[in-house]
Amino acid sequence: MHDFSNQVALVTGASRGIGRKVAEELASHGAYVVLASRSQAEVEAAAQEIREKGGEALAVQMDVGQIDQVRSAFSSIKENVEKVDILINNAGIARDNLLLRMKDEEWGQVLRTNLDGLFYVTREVVAGMVRQRFGRVINITSVVAHMGNPGQVNYVSSKAGIIGFTKALAREVASRNITVNAIAPGFIETDMTTEMGQKVKDELRGSIPLKRLGSVGDVAYGVLFLAAKEAGYVTGHVLNINGGMYM
């Protein structure tokens, strides 16, 4: 059983879906969890639910793609915790469109949140990890970073960039006992997939060898492994959690 007692974990995009489940699991295994999201009300509700179950949680409002908000959020975080041991970069958005119809802002919004935000947040956290000579950074990418997907050149580019970022940073900080890994989920049952029609979901299941969409728990359990001290010899790795959709 993983034990994250006396460790602080920061999870971005933590108000719902994968991020919320990751935060809940880390808290249930002893971590003090800092939940970050653009919606203060939603992220506070998620943090309160963790507290009601006996966990320790702090909610902060942060749009990761806005550098001023990131700096402000970290000022608040540093008033409450002395360190961050585990960082889960989960925040992300999609603005789907075919390339020839894609607006500049649809491209810019996705890259700003998914890739610039990753850079802003990780830079804030890694400095402290270097000083304490320990850390776990886990970045959430996507199966489409490997496969491509029509109508998502912006999203796929950002998610592929996360893989490159992960591998480069892993080499930079390995000597400081900091591991940097990524998880590439396949199609997961979240609010986004709930909006798909039943026919589309049935077609998706047919393309997945395990014949089901993944759950947020499937991804969260992968995070627990990579965040654990026992995973200290795993770095620069992309863990595929996709039911065999991409091998």
C-alpha positions, 0 to 999 in steps of 0.5 A: 500500500502506498504511503504519502504521509508527510508529503504535499501533492499539487494537482492542477485541473482538480475540480472534476474528472481525472484530476479530482480522482487523483487528488482524492486517491492521494489524500486517501493515502496520506498526502496533504493535497493542494487542488488547483482549478480555474473555478474557485467554487468547484475546486473548494467543493472538491477539497471540502469533500476530501476533508469530510472524509478525513483528508487534508486539502487546500483549494486554490484558484488558478488558470495555469495558462495565465502567468499572473494567476500562477504566481498569485496562486503560488503565493497562497500555496507557500503561505500554507505549505513549506514544500511540494513533493508531488506535482500532477500536471493535469489541467488541459482544454480542447478546442476542436476544429479542422485545421483549415477552419481553426481560428488563431484563438482556438490554437492559442488557447489550447497551447497556452493552457496545455503547454505554457501552463505546464511550463509555468507551474512546473517551473514554480515547483521544481525549484523547491524539489531541487533544494530538497533533493526529492520530487515526483512530477507526473504530466498527463498527456494523451493517447492521441499524442502517439496516434494523432486525431483529426480535428485536433491538431492543436490538442495533439500538438500540445499533448505531444509537446508534453511528452517532449517536455517530460523527457527533457526535464527528466534528464535535467533533474535526475541527479537531484533525485527527481523523477519526471514521467507522463501518463497517456490516458486513452478514452476515459469516462469523464464529462467530455465523453458523457457528451458523446452520443451513444453511437460514437461511444459504441464505436470507440469501444469497438476500437479498444481491445479491452472493449471498454472506456477507461475510468478516472480510477484507472488513471489515478492508480497509475499516478499513485504508482509513479508518485510512490517512493518505490518508483524511484528508478522510473523516469522519462517514461510515458505510461499508456493507460488506454485499454490497448488502443495504442501499443 
